[in-house]
Amino acid sequence: MNLLAIGFSTILLFLSVPIFMVFGLGSSASAIWGLNLPWSTLIQVAFGSMTKHVLIAVPLFIFTGMAMLRGGAAARLVGFATALVGHWPGGLGIAMVIAMGFFAAFCGSILAAITAVGTIMMPKMIEQGYPKPFVIVLAASAALLESLIPPSNAAILFSALTDVPVDRTFAAGMIPGLILLVLMSAVVMWKCRHLRNPVRSSGSEKMNAFFASIPALFSPVIILGGIYAGLLTPSESAAMAGVWALFIGFFVYRELTIGGLMECLRQTAKITAVIFAIIAMATFLSVVLTYTQAPQKIITYFTELGGTPMMFWLAVAMICLILGTFVEIVPVFYLTVPIFAALALSLGLDVLHLYVVFVAFAGIGMITPPVCVGVYTAAGVVRESPEKAFREVPLFILVGIVFGLILIFLPGSATWLPSVLN
């Protein structure tokens, strides 16, 4: 019966059925007809998975990002980044990477960040002579910083799955996020070294851009400062950040309207519904894995095979690369992290190290065909055929693989800061 359920799920996946339905239909069929479990068990477990206290922060951070976008904070961040590095070789591209990573971390949606920041930066880059295919893939790749730079919804989901405190997962992503930012900036500077650069912003222009962006830059101070000072839980800090985003949108920048607020709420509900539907349906799969003892059997097999940490990391890299090509990162989390975490602990590896390596390789799927939703979204912003952008994809896949290998061989990049803050 389990083989039939796997085959049924595979067929649904290739028929482009929404991923939460693939999880729900395949896993429930295996649980009910293969394991003779009652519906009530699945419903109770699914409800419990969505009511974990840590997940309250997810819609609150999404709302914060939407309010920052509608309230003008995102535009100020882009302006400050452009004034700061826009005159460098490839400066506009670096400014987009910085702004994209910062904004994506708040809004909780990589695609929303591509649309919001890309709408401002991508046309400006194309006007300055940046190749359109390169701009598209750069925007899609830059949004991957969302999974590492805190506050990150990916970190919250990982903590919910592994019971690692959210503040430690946030801290684990900081240094790897900066490493990825440096790598991408170096690629942009090399690729665009022959382009004409904008005129350097004057000192007064930089100061004006900085002062205009201070209210937006204060948001991470509220979130991370409250968490690491022990004053706020992640959910409370997310709520405070949402209130702050409303305040600066209505009273500082004065660009947020009642209609804009309603749109923020609508977008928040839409994105949250997608995430929580995946969480609920993926829980059906966890029930099947628990009753069949699949994780324990995999651990036993791997141990008897003489598996080493390096074999484990190679397996994580290959599986994440393959799954990330066909499935978005949130379903991949729920599909593999419980098993990966159990294996990592059996080998004496740090689960935080697993988090950053996992995100590095699974995130590459955002730009790899055939799914590559990041590329399709960025291409839609500038009304370009995605197929024309695919020739730039191998360069950024190489960057992603190099980044993942750096994290594998430098576990301290993920574990040092959490240990210091702890």
N, C-alpha and C positions, 0 to 999 in steps of 0.2 A: 504493500500500500504506500509505503514511504517513497518508493521509486516512482510510482504513478504520480504522487503528489509533486515530486521534483520535476518530472516530465511535464506535468500540467502547468506548473509555475514557469518553466522555461518557455513553453509555447505562449503563455500570456505575455511574458516579457518581450518576446520578439514580435508580438502583435501590438506592441506599444500600449498595452493596458497600464493605467496608472500604477506606480510601484506599490502603493499601499494596498491596492486590490490584489496584486500578485502575492504579497505577503499574506494577506488575510485569507484569500481563497485557498491557496496551496497549503498553508500551515493548518488552517481549520479543518480541511479535508483529512489531512494526516492525523490530526489530534482526535477527531470525532470518529472516523471510520477505521483508522489504523490503530489508535490507542484506546478507543472506546471511552474517551473523556466526555463529560457532559458540557453543554454549552455554558452552563453557569460558571464552570471553572475558568474558561477562556475570558468571559466577561469580567469576572472578578479580578483576574490578573491584569487585563488590559486597563481597567479602571484604576487599579493600584499604580500602574506604571505612569499614568498621566497625572496623578495627584501627589507625586513626590514634591516636597516643599521647594527643592532647588529649582525645579522647572518653572516656578512662578516667575523667575527672572527672565525667561525667554521672551514672552510677549511684552514685558516691560522694556527690555532693551530694544526690541523691534520698534515699539512706539517711540522711544527716545530718538532713534535714528530717523523715523518718519517726521517727527516734529522738528528735528534739526534741518532736515531737507526743506520742508515747507516754510520754516521760520527764517531761513536765510543763513543759518550757521554753516551749512555745507559750502555755500558760495564764498563765505569769508575764509574758510579753510583753504579752498582752492586758490583764492587770491593771495593769501599769505605764502603758501607753498610756491606759487609762481613767482612772487616778488623775491623770494629767498634764493631759489636755484634756477629760475627761468633763463638766466643768461649763460648758464653752463652749457657745455656741449651735450645736446640731448636734454637740456634743462626742462623743457615743457613735459617731456616724457617722465622725467624723474619727479616733477611736481605732481603729475597725475598718479604715479605710483604711491607717493606719500599720502596724497589726499584720499585715494581709493582705499588704502589700508586703514587709515584712521576712520573714515566714514563707514566702511564695510563692517568694522568691528562693532560699531554701534547699532546699525540697522539690522544686523542679523541675517541679511539676505545678500548673497554675493551678486545676484542678478539686479537687485535694487541699487546696489552701489555702482554697478556698471552703467545703469541707466542714469542715475543721478549725477555722478561725477563725470561720466563719459559724455553726457549731453553738453556739459560746459567745456571740457578740455579737448575732446577728440576733434571737433570742427576747427578749433584754434590750432591744433597741431598740424592738421592737414593743410591749412592755409599757410603755415610756415614751411611746408615742403616735406613733412614727414610722410613716408610711404603709407598709403592707406591700409594695406594688409598688415604692416607692422603695427600700426596704431591699434587695429582691431584686436590682434592677438595679445599685445601688451596690456590693453584694458582688461581682457579676460584673465590674463595671468596675474595682474596686480591685485585683482579682487581676491585671490587665494590667501592674501595676508589676513583676511577676515578670520580664518580658522586658527590663527596663531596669536595675533595681537589682541590683548585683552581690552575691554570685556568681549569675550567671544562666545557665541552660542554653541559652537562646536565643543569648547571646553566645558560648558555646562552639561551638555549631553554626555560627554565622556565621563564626567564626574557622577552623573546619575547612573551610568552603567557599571562603574567600577567602585563607587562609594569613596572615591578620593575627594578630599575637601576641595571645593571650587577655587578657593584662594590659592592653593598649591598648583592646580592646573593652570590658572591664569598666569602665575609666575613662571611656570615651565615654558609657556609659549613666548615670553618676552624676548629672550636672547635669540632663539631661532627665528622669530619674526624679524628682528633687526638684521640677522644674517641674510635672510631672503631679500630684505629691502636693499641691502648693499649689493648683493649679486645682481638683482634686476637693474639697479641703477648703473652698475658697471657695464652690463650688456647694452643698455640704452646709450650710454656715453660712447661706447665703441661703435655701435651700429650707426649712430647719428653724428659721428665726429665731423663729417664734412658739411653738415647743414649750416645754413646761416642762423645765427642765434639772435634772439630778441635783444633790444637795448637793455643794458644793465639798469635795474631799478636804483634810483637814488636812495640815499640814506633816509631821507624823510618819507619816501614812498614805502620803504620797508617798515619803518616805524608805524606809519599809518595803517598798513596792512596787518601788522602785529597787534596793534591796539584794537583794531576792528575784530580780530579773531580771538581776543582774550576770553570773552564769554564762552565761546565754543571750546577753546582749549582748556577751560576750567572744568569741563564735564568729566574727563578722566580723573581729575584730582578728587572730585566728589566721590566717584565710584571706587577707585582703587585706594584712595586715602581713607575712606570710611571703612573699607574691608580690612586693610592691613593695620589700621589703628585699633581694630577691634571694636569699633563703634557701631558698625552696621553689618548685617548679613548681606550676601550677594543680592537677595531679593529686595531687601530694604534699600540698598544702594542703587539698584535699578529703578526703584520707585522714586527715589530722590532725584536721580538723573532725569527721569521723565518730567518731574515738576520743574526742574531747572530749564529743560528744553522748552517747556511751555512759557516760562517766565521770559527767557531771552527772545523767544519768537514773538510774543505779544507786546512786551514792554521795552526791550532793548533794541532789537532790529525792526520791530513793528511790521513784519511781513507775514505773520501768521494770522489768518482770519478764522472766523467760526466755520466757514465752508472748508477751509484748509484743515482745521481740526477734525471735522467729520471725515475728510478723506484720509487723514492719518489713522483714525480709528478703523476705517474700512480696510485699509491696506494691512494694518496690524492684525485684524481678525482673519484676513485672507491668508497671510503668510503663516500665522500661528496655526490655523486650521490644517494647512498642509503638513506642517511639522508634526503636530500632535496626532494626525491621522496615521502617519508613518510610524510614530512611536507605539500607538495602540495596536496596529496590525502586526508590527514586528515582534510585539510581545507574544503573539500566538506562536511564532517560530521559537522563541525562548522556552515556551512551555514544552514544545515537541523535543527540543534539545535536552531539557531537564529530564523528561520522562524516559528518553532513550539513552540517557547518560552519554551522549555523543562527545561532550568536552572531555570527560574523564577517559573515554576510549582513545581519543586523539592524543591526549597527554601520555597515556600508557604506551601507545604505538610509537610516538615520537621519542620517548625515553628509551624504549627497547631498541629503537633503530640507532641509538647512539647520537641523537641530535645534539648539536652544539649551538651556542648563542649565534654564531655567524650563520649557520643553517637556518635558524629561526628568523633572523633579520632578512635573509634572502627570500624566504617564504613569504614574509609579510610584504616585502617590496613587490614581488611578482603578483601576489593575490590582489593587493591594492591597485596595482597598475591595471590589471585585467578587469576587476570589478568596477573601478572608477571610470573605465572607458564606456561602460554600458549603464551604470547606475550612479545617481547622484550621491554625494558624500554622506548625507544623513542616513539613508538606508544601509550604506556600506558599514557605518558605525554599528548599527543594530544587528547586522548580519554576521559580523566577524569579531568585534571587540570582546565580547564575553569569552570566546575561545582563545583569542590572542592573549588576553590578560591572564587567563589561567595558565597558559603555556609560559608566559613571561615569568610569572611568579614561581613556577616549577623549576625554571632555569636560574632563579635568583636575580632576575633583571628588574629594574625599576619600572613601574607602570607608567610613570611620567615620561620616561624615555620612549616607551611604546607610543604614547600619545603624539609626540612631535614627529616621530618617524612615520607613523600611520598617516597623519595629516599630510605630510610631505608627498608621499607617493599616491595616496587616494586623490589628492587635490589635482594631480596632473590630468586626471580624467576630465576636468573642466574644459580642456583645450584639445583633447584627442578625439578624432572622429571615431564612430559615427554620431555619438550623442553630442558632445562638446557644446553644452547649452551656453557656456560663457561666450564662446566665439559667435554663436548664432545671435545672442542678445546684443553683443557689441557691434556686430555687422548691421543689425537692425537699426541701431542708433544713427549710423552714418549712411544707411540705405545702400549698402554694398553687398554683393553676393558673397556668402561665407566661403564658397569654394575658392575664391581668389585669395582668401587669407590663409588657406591651409598650407601654402608654401613656407610661411613663417613659423608654423607650428613646431617643426623639428628642433629649431633653435631653443625654444622655450621648454620643450620636453627635455632636452639635454640639460638645461639650467636646473629644471626640477629634479632630475636624477642626480646631478652633482650635489645639489642641496641636500637631498635625502641621504646620500653617502656621507656627506660631512656630518650630519646628525648621527648616523649610525656609529661612526668612529669617534665622535666627541659627545659621549653621553652627558658629560658635565654641562653642556650647553642647555640641557633641559633640567638637570637635577641640582645644579649649584645654587641658583637664585632661590628656589623654594626652600632649600635647606638653610640658607642665610636668613630669609624672612621668617622662617619658622622659629 
